[in-house]
Amino acid sequence: MSRIKNIKAFIISIAVSLGTGLIASLLTFRNFGIYSELIQPPLSPPAWLFPAVWTILYFLMGVSAYMIYMAKNEEKFAALVVYLLQLVFNFLWLLIYFNLGQLLFAFVWLVILWMLILVMIVSFYRITGFGMGYTQMRDEEQGYGNANYNNYNYGNNNNNEESLRQHQGDCRPRQTCLS
């Protein structure tokens, strides 16, 4: 992006994206401890990495939305609707996962979110070509691919209270854990 042509639109695009992440974080931060309590899959990143990576991704999503908004293309409004829909799904996933603790439902929700992001990538690509917006959304898709891997494995590894108690050291593996 060589120059920001509409600073107000740019600020709004960034604010909507970062604001979505911020509000979701504020609503779920008390439950982030669930992540450290789960049996971690081998490729799971450390918890401290998430805030930095997702702040960057939300910022880049805002930049991409701005690029689409500024494009002279009739398809831009449909692309922005898909973008906003994936933001809503993204927001709700955090609530489903952290606040409700519904790992299986969160996994299914994340698969739908992943499909929305693919639709968004294609629609953004059709508008901007192989440009920055496509690259940013591809990076987001890879991030959600990692989230899907982790979410699936958390659901498998932590599917009952007994496996969680074993992981937390309340009883030895292969021993029946009683409440």
Accessible surface in RSA format (square Angstrom, percent):
REM  Atomic radii and reference values for relative SASA: ProtOr
REM  Chains: A
REM  Algorithm: Lee & Richards
REM  Probe-radius: 1.40
REM  Slices: 20
REM RES _ NUM      All-atoms   Total-Side   Main-Chain    Non-polar    All polar
REM                ABS   REL    ABS   REL    ABS   REL    ABS   REL    ABS   REL
RES MET A   1   102.78  53.2  30.94  20.5  71.85 171.1  43.61  37.1  59.18  78.4
RES SER A   2   122.76 103.7  76.23 101.7  46.53 107.2  57.27 122.0  65.49  91.7
RES ARG A   3   176.04  73.9 163.93  83.6  12.11  28.8  64.56  88.2 111.48  67.6
RES ILE A   4    62.23  35.4  42.92  32.0  19.31  46.5  42.92  30.9  19.31  52.4
RES LYS A   5   155.31  75.8 122.12  74.9  33.18  79.0  67.15  60.4  88.15  93.9
RES ASN A   6    55.51  38.3  50.89  49.2   4.62  11.1  10.38  25.0  45.13  43.6
RES ILE A   7   107.82  61.4 103.52  77.1   4.30  10.4 103.52  74.5   4.30  11.7
RES LYS A   8   147.30  71.9 143.96  88.3   3.34   8.0  89.85  80.9  57.45  61.2
RES ALA A   9    11.82  10.9   5.97   9.2   5.85  13.3  10.74  15.1   1.08   2.8
RES PHE A  10    27.63  13.8  27.63  17.1   0.00   0.0  27.63  16.8   0.00   0.0
RES ILE A  11   100.76  57.3  98.89  73.7   1.87   4.5 100.29  72.2   0.48   1.3
RES ILE A  12    89.89  51.2  89.22  66.5   0.67   1.6  89.89  64.7   0.00   0.0
RES SER A  13    15.46  13.1   9.45  12.6   6.01  13.8   5.79  12.3   9.66  13.5
RES ILE A  14    19.66  11.2  19.66  14.6   0.00   0.0  19.66  14.2   0.00   0.0
RES ALA A  15    56.89  52.3  43.57  67.2  13.32  30.3  51.05  71.9   5.84  15.5
RES VAL A  16    62.28  41.0  54.40  49.2   7.88  19.0  61.05  53.0   1.23   3.3
RES SER A  17     0.00   0.0   0.00   0.0   0.00   0.0   0.00   0.0   0.00   0.0
RES LEU A  18    57.87  32.2  55.04  39.4   2.83   7.1  55.22  38.8   2.66   7.2
RES GLY A  19    21.30  26.3   0.00   N/A  21.30  26.3  20.55  56.4   0.75   1.7
RES THR A  20    24.04  17.1  18.40  18.6   5.64  13.5   9.52  12.8  14.52  21.9
RES GLY A  21     6.09   7.5   0.00   N/A   6.09   7.5   5.67  15.6   0.42   0.9
RES LEU A  22   108.80  60.6 103.01  73.7   5.80  14.6 107.00  75.1   1.80   4.9
RES ILE A  23    93.11  53.0  92.90  69.2   0.21   0.5  93.11  67.0   0.00   0.0
RES ALA A  24     0.00   0.0   0.00   0.0   0.00   0.0   0.00   0.0   0.00   0.0
RES SER A  25    43.31  36.6  43.02  57.4   0.29   0.7  18.25  38.9  25.06  35.1
RES LEU A  26   106.46  59.3  95.58  68.4  10.88  27.3  95.70  67.2  10.75  28.9
RES LEU A  27    95.31  53.1  79.26  56.7  16.05  40.3  81.98  57.6  13.34  35.9
RES THR A  28     0.30   0.2   0.00   0.0   0.30   0.7   0.30   0.4   0.00   0.0
RES PHE A  29   104.20  52.1  94.18  58.3  10.02  26.1  94.18  57.1  10.02  28.7
RES ARG A  30   202.47  85.0 168.00  85.6  34.46  82.1  62.37  85.2 140.10  84.9
RES ASN A  31    55.83  38.5  50.64  48.9   5.19  12.5   9.00  21.7  46.83  45.3
RES PHE A  32    80.14  40.1  74.93  46.4   5.22  13.6  75.16  45.6   4.98  14.3
RES GLY A  33    40.40  49.8   0.00   N/A  40.40  49.8  35.49  97.4   4.91  11.0
RES ILE A  34    42.93  24.4  38.30  28.5   4.64  11.2  39.38  28.4   3.56   9.7
RES TYR A  35    20.01   9.3  20.01  11.4   0.00   0.0  20.01  15.0   0.00   0.0
RES SER A  36    83.57  70.6  58.03  77.5  25.54  58.8  46.68  99.4  36.90  51.7
RES GLU A  37    92.24  53.0  88.37  66.9   3.87   9.2  24.22  46.9  68.01  55.5
RES LEU A  38     4.45   2.5   4.27   3.1   0.18   0.5   4.27   3.0   0.18   0.5
RES ILE A  39    46.45  26.4  46.45  34.6   0.00   0.0  46.45  33.4   0.00   0.0
RES GLN A  40    69.21  38.7  48.75  35.6  20.46  48.7  45.92  97.7  23.30  17.7
RES PRO A  41     4.18   3.0   0.18   0.2   4.00  14.5   0.72   0.6   3.46  21.5
RES PRO A  42   126.72  92.4  86.54  78.9  40.19 146.1  99.91  82.5  26.81 166.6
RES LEU A  43   129.89  72.3 115.16  82.4  14.73  37.0 120.23  84.4   9.66  26.0
RES SER A  44    24.65  20.8   1.99   2.7  22.67  52.2   1.96   4.2  22.69  31.8
RES PRO A  45    27.07  19.7  19.22  17.5   7.85  28.5  24.89  20.5   2.18  13.6
RES PRO A  46    63.63  46.4  51.48  46.9  12.16  44.2  63.31  52.3   0.32   2.0
RES ALA A  47    54.27  49.9  43.46  67.1  10.82  24.6  43.65  61.5  10.62  28.1
RES TRP A  48   185.96  74.6 165.57  80.1  20.40  47.9 159.65  85.1  26.31  42.7
RES LEU A  49    60.13  33.5  60.13  43.0   0.00   0.0  60.13  42.2   0.00   0.0
RES PHE A  50    62.86  31.4  62.18  38.5   0.68   1.8  62.84  38.1   0.02   0.1
RES PRO A  51    86.41  63.0  74.85  68.2  11.56  42.0  85.87  70.9   0.53   3.3
RES ALA A  52    55.48  51.0  44.93  69.3  10.56  24.0  54.35  76.5   1.14   3.0
RES VAL A  53    58.72  38.6  57.54  52.1   1.18   2.9  58.52  50.8   0.20   0.5
RES TRP A  54    49.48  19.9  49.48  24.0   0.00   0.0  40.01  21.3   9.47  15.4
RES THR A  55    76.95  54.7  73.88  74.9   3.06   7.3  51.57  69.3  25.38  38.4
RES ILE A  56   103.90  59.1 101.71  75.8   2.19   5.3 103.90  74.8   0.00   0.0
RES LEU A  57    13.59   7.6  13.50   9.7   0.10   0.2  13.50   9.5   0.10   0.3
RES TYR A  58    13.66   6.4  13.66   7.8   0.00   0.0  12.25   9.2   1.41   1.7
RES PHE A  59    83.18  41.6  83.18  51.5   0.00   0.0  83.18  50.4   0.00   0.0
RES LEU A  60    44.65  24.9  44.65  31.9   0.00   0.0  44.65  31.4   0.00   0.0
RES MET A  61     1.71   0.9   1.63   1.1   0.08   0.2   1.63   1.4   0.08   0.1
RES GLY A  62     0.00   0.0   0.00   N/A   0.00   0.0   0.00   0.0   0.00   0.0
RES VAL A  63     4.64   3.1   4.64   4.2   0.00   0.0   4.64   4.0   0.00   0.0
RES SER A  64     0.00   0.0   0.00   0.0   0.00   0.0   0.00   0.0   0.00   0.0
RES ALA A  65     4.85   4.5   4.63   7.1   0.22   0.5   4.63   6.5   0.22   0.6
RES TYR A  66     6.56   3.1   6.56   3.7   0.00   0.0   5.40   4.1   1.16   1.4
RES MET A  67    37.97  19.7  29.41  19.5   8.56  20.4  32.79  27.9   5.18   6.9
RES ILE A  68     0.11   0.1   0.11   0.1   0.00   0.0   0.11   0.1   0.00   0.0
RES TYR A  69    95.89  44.8  94.51  53.8   1.38   3.6  48.27  36.3  47.62  58.7
RES MET A  70    58.02  30.0  41.80  27.7  16.22  38.6  41.14  35.0  16.88  22.4
RES ALA A  71    20.88  19.2  10.16  15.7  10.71  24.4  20.51  28.9   0.37   1.0
RES LYS A  72   205.87 100.4 162.40  99.6  43.47 103.5 124.66 112.2  81.20  86.5
RES ASN A  73    49.83  34.4  35.46  34.3  14.36  34.6  11.54  27.8  38.28  37.0
RES GLU A  74   173.15  99.4 143.89 108.9  29.26  69.7  64.97 125.7 108.17  88.3
RES GLU A  75    71.31  40.9  67.36  51.0   3.95   9.4  35.21  68.1  36.10  29.5
RES LYS A  76    36.18  17.6  36.18  22.2   0.00   0.0   8.20   7.4  27.98  29.8
RES PHE A  77   125.06  62.6 123.83  76.7   1.23   3.2 124.43  75.4   0.63   1.8
RES ALA A  78    66.54  61.2  56.18  86.7  10.36  23.6  63.04  88.8   3.50   9.3
RES ALA A  79     0.77   0.7   0.06   0.1   0.71   1.6   0.38   0.5   0.39   1.0
RES LEU A  80    26.39  14.7  26.39  18.9   0.00   0.0  26.39  18.5   0.00   0.0
RES VAL A  81    96.67  63.6  95.14  86.1   1.53   3.7  95.75  83.2   0.91   2.5
RES VAL A  82    28.26  18.6  28.20  25.5   0.06   0.2  28.26  24.6   0.00   0.0
RES TYR A  83     5.39   2.5   5.39   3.1   0.00   0.0   5.38   4.0   0.01   0.0
RES LEU A  84    88.84  49.5  88.32  63.2   0.53   1.3  88.46  62.1   0.38   1.0
RES LEU A  85    77.55  43.2  74.21  53.1   3.34   8.4  76.88  54.0   0.67   1.8
RES GLN A  86     0.00   0.0   0.00   0.0   0.00   0.0   0.00   0.0   0.00   0.0
RES LEU A  87     4.92   2.7   4.87   3.5   0.05   0.1   4.92   3.5   0.00   0.0
RES VAL A  88    77.70  51.1  75.58  68.4   2.12   5.1  77.67  67.5   0.03   0.1
RES PHE A  89    35.09  17.6  35.09  21.7   0.00   0.0  35.09  21.3   0.00   0.0
RES ASN A  90     4.84   3.3   4.83   4.7   0.01   0.0   0.01   0.0   4.83   4.7
RES PHE A  91    43.04  21.5  43.04  26.7   0.00   0.0  43.04  26.1   0.00   0.0
RES LEU A  92    62.30  34.7  62.27  44.5   0.04   0.1  62.27  43.7   0.04   0.1
RES TRP A  93    29.11  11.7  29.11  14.1   0.00   0.0  29.11  15.5   0.00   0.0
RES LEU A  94    28.10  15.7  28.10  20.1   0.00   0.0  28.10  19.7   0.00   0.0
RES LEU A  95    35.65  19.9  35.65  25.5   0.00   0.0  35.65  25.0   0.00   0.0
RES ILE A  96    13.14   7.5  13.14   9.8   0.00   0.0  13.14   9.5   0.00   0.0
RES TYR A  97     4.85   2.3   4.85   2.8   0.00   0.0   4.60   3.5   0.25   0.3
RES PHE A  98    27.04  13.5  21.39  13.2   5.65  14.7  21.39  13.0   5.65  16.2
RES ASN A  99    61.62  42.5  33.93  32.8  27.69  66.7  12.29  29.6  49.33  47.7
RES LEU A 100   114.74  63.9  93.84  67.1  20.89  52.5  98.08  68.9  16.66  44.8
RES GLY A 101    32.55  40.1   0.00   N/A  32.55  40.1  12.10  33.2  20.45  45.8
RES GLN A 102    94.84  53.0  92.09  67.3   2.75   6.5  15.58  33.2  79.26  60.1
RES LEU A 103    21.32  11.9  17.53  12.5   3.78   9.5  17.53  12.3   3.78  10.2
RES LEU A 104   135.52  75.5 130.92  93.7   4.60  11.6 131.94  92.7   3.58   9.6
RES PHE A 105    98.23  49.1  93.74  58.1   4.49  11.7  96.32  58.4   1.92   5.5
RES ALA A 106     0.00   0.0   0.00   0.0   0.00   0.0   0.00   0.0   0.00   0.0
RES PHE A 107    48.61  24.3  48.61  30.1   0.00   0.0  48.61  29.5   0.00   0.0
RES VAL A 108    70.68  46.5  69.85  63.2   0.83   2.0  70.64  61.4   0.04   0.1
RES TRP A 109    41.71  16.7  41.52  20.1   0.19   0.5  41.71  22.2   0.00   0.0
RES LEU A 110     0.09   0.1   0.09   0.1   0.00   0.0   0.09   0.1   0.00   0.0
RES VAL A 111    49.07  32.3  49.07  44.4   0.00   0.0  49.07  42.6   0.00   0.0
RES ILE A 112    65.14  37.1  65.07  48.5   0.07   0.2  65.07  46.9   0.07   0.2
RES LEU A 113     0.00   0.0   0.00   0.0   0.00   0.0   0.00   0.0   0.00   0.0
RES TRP A 114    89.42  35.9  89.42  43.3   0.00   0.0  89.42  47.7   0.00   0.0
RES MET A 115    99.48  51.5  98.43  65.1   1.05   2.5  59.39  50.5  40.09  53.1
RES LEU A 116    26.61  14.8  26.02  18.6   0.60   1.5  26.30  18.5   0.32   0.9
RES ILE A 117     0.00   0.0   0.00   0.0   0.00   0.0   0.00   0.0   0.00   0.0
RES LEU A 118    86.40  48.1  86.01  61.5   0.39   1.0  86.40  60.7   0.00   0.0
RES VAL A 119    79.63  52.4  75.90  68.7   3.74   9.0  79.10  68.7   0.53   1.4
RES MET A 120     0.00   0.0   0.00   0.0   0.00   0.0   0.00   0.0   0.00   0.0
RES ILE A 121    14.42   8.2  14.42  10.7   0.00   0.0  14.42  10.4   0.00   0.0
RES VAL A 122    85.81  56.5  84.38  76.4   1.43   3.5  85.81  74.6   0.00   0.0
RES SER A 123    20.48  17.3  19.98  26.7   0.50   1.1  20.35  43.3   0.13   0.2
RES PHE A 124     0.00   0.0   0.00   0.0   0.00   0.0   0.00   0.0   0.00   0.0
RES TYR A 125    96.71  45.1  95.77  54.5   0.94   2.4  52.77  39.7  43.94  54.2
RES ARG A 126   152.75  64.1 122.90  62.6  29.86  71.1  33.83  46.2 118.92  72.1
RES ILE A 127    23.25  13.2   0.08   0.1  23.17  55.8   0.08   0.1  23.17  62.9
RES THR A 128    41.29  29.4   9.74   9.9  31.54  75.2  18.14  24.4  23.15  35.0
RES GLY A 129    29.57  36.5   0.00   N/A  29.57  36.5  27.78  76.2   1.79   4.0
RES PHE A 130   146.93  73.5 117.35  72.7  29.58  77.0 117.88  71.5  29.05  83.1
RES GLY A 131    24.29  30.0   0.00   N/A  24.29  30.0  24.29  66.7   0.00   0.0
RES MET A 132    70.34  36.4  58.98  39.0  11.36  27.1  36.56  31.1  33.78  44.8
RES GLY A 133     0.10   0.1   0.00   N/A   0.10   0.1   0.10   0.3   0.00   0.0
RES TYR A 134    47.24  22.1  47.24  26.9   0.00   0.0   9.51   7.1  37.73  46.5
RES THR A 135    46.08  32.8  46.08  46.7   0.00   0.0  35.76  48.0  10.32  15.6
RES GLN A 136    11.13   6.2   9.77   7.1   1.36   3.2   6.79  14.5   4.34   3.3
RES MET A 137     0.38   0.2   0.38   0.3   0.00   0.0   0.38   0.3   0.00   0.0
RES ARG A 138    85.36  35.8  85.36  43.5   0.00   0.0  34.96  47.8  50.40  30.5
RES ASP A 139    52.12  36.5  46.97  46.8   5.15  12.2  14.82  34.9  37.30  37.2
RES GLU A 140     0.34   0.2   0.34   0.3   0.00   0.0   0.34   0.7   0.00   0.0
RES GLU A 141    17.97  10.3  17.53  13.3   0.45   1.1  16.64  32.2   1.34   1.1
RES GLN A 142   114.00  63.8  99.92  73.0  14.08  33.5  46.19  98.3  67.81  51.4
RES GLY A 143    21.79  26.9   0.00   N/A  21.79  26.9  17.86  49.0   3.93   8.8
RES TYR A 144     4.43   2.1   4.43   2.5   0.00   0.0   4.43   3.3   0.00   0.0
RES GLY A 145    19.22  23.7   0.00   N/A  19.22  23.7  13.20  36.2   6.02  13.5
RES ASN A 146    62.95  43.4  55.37  53.5   7.58  18.2  21.58  51.9  41.37  40.0
RES ALA A 147    18.03  16.6  11.84  18.3   6.19  14.1  16.76  23.6   1.27   3.4
RES ASN A 148    12.00   8.3  11.45  11.1   0.56   1.3   8.87  21.4   3.13   3.0
RES TYR A 149    71.45  33.4  62.51  35.6   8.95  23.3  64.42  48.4   7.04   8.7
RES ASN A 150     6.17   4.3   6.17   6.0   0.00   0.0   4.57  11.0   1.60   1.5
RES ASN A 151     1.88   1.3   0.84   0.8   1.04   2.5   1.39   3.3   0.50   0.5
RES TYR A 152   109.71  51.2 106.74  60.7   2.97   7.7  69.98  52.6  39.73  49.0
RES ASN A 153    28.31  19.5  28.31  27.4   0.00   0.0   0.00   0.0  28.31  27.4
RES TYR A 154     4.74   2.2   4.74   2.7   0.00   0.0   4.74   3.6   0.00   0.0
RES GLY A 155    18.84  23.2   0.00   N/A  18.84  23.2  13.39  36.7   5.45  12.2
RES ASN A 156    77.43  53.4  61.94  59.9  15.50  37.3  16.73  40.3  60.70  58.7
RES ASN A 157    47.40  32.7  38.17  36.9   9.23  22.2   8.69  20.9  38.71  37.4
RES ASN A 158    10.63   7.3   0.28   0.3  10.35  24.9   0.28   0.7  10.35  10.0
RES ASN A 159   106.66  73.6  71.15  68.8  35.51  85.5  27.05  65.1  79.61  76.9
RES ASN A 160    76.63  52.8  66.00  63.8  10.62  25.6  37.18  89.5  39.45  38.1
RES GLU A 161   126.20  72.5 122.01  92.3   4.19  10.0  45.51  88.0  80.70  65.9
RES GLU A 162    60.73  34.9  58.79  44.5   1.94   4.6  12.34  23.9  48.38  39.5
RES SER A 163    21.26  18.0  19.38  25.9   1.88   4.3  20.53  43.7   0.73   1.0
RES LEU A 164    46.96  26.2  46.96  33.6   0.00   0.0  46.96  33.0   0.00   0.0
RES ARG A 165    47.92  20.1  47.92  24.4   0.00   0.0  31.31  42.8  16.62  10.1
RES GLN A 166    46.97  26.3  35.39  25.9  11.58  27.6   6.42  13.7  40.55  30.8
RES HIS A 167    87.36  47.7  57.17  39.7  30.19  77.2  42.61  43.9  44.76  52.1
RES GLN A 168    90.79  50.8  57.71  42.2  33.08  78.8  32.02  68.2  58.77  44.6
RES GLY A 169    62.30  76.8   0.00   N/A  62.30  76.8  30.81  84.5  31.49  70.5
RES ASP A 170    96.45  67.6  61.16  60.9  35.29  83.5  20.52  48.3  75.93  75.7
RES CYS A 171    23.29  17.6   8.12   9.1  15.18  35.7  19.79  50.2   3.50   3.8
RES ARG A 172   168.83  70.9 166.66  85.0   2.16   5.2  68.94  94.2  99.88  60.5
RES PRO A 173   100.84  73.5  88.23  80.4  12.61  45.8  88.23  72.8  12.61  78.4
RES ARG A 174   239.99 100.8 193.07  98.4  46.92 111.7  81.83 111.8 158.16  95.9
RES GLN A 175    72.02  40.3  66.46  48.6   5.56  13.2  26.98  57.4  45.05  34.2
RES THR A 176    96.95  69.0  82.11  83.2  14.83  35.4  46.87  63.0  50.08  75.7
RES CYS A 177    12.35   9.3   2.23   2.5  10.12  23.8   4.45  11.3   7.90   8.5
RES LEU A 178   151.79  84.5 126.25  90.3  25.54  64.2 127.67  89.7  24.12  64.9
RES SER A 179   144.84 122.4  75.04 100.2  69.79 160.8  75.15 160.0  69.69  97.6
END  Absolute sums over single chains surface
CHAIN  1 A    10378.6       8753.9       1624.7       7045.6       3333.0
END  Absolute sums over all chains
TOTAL         10378.6       8753.9       1624.7       7045.6       3333.0
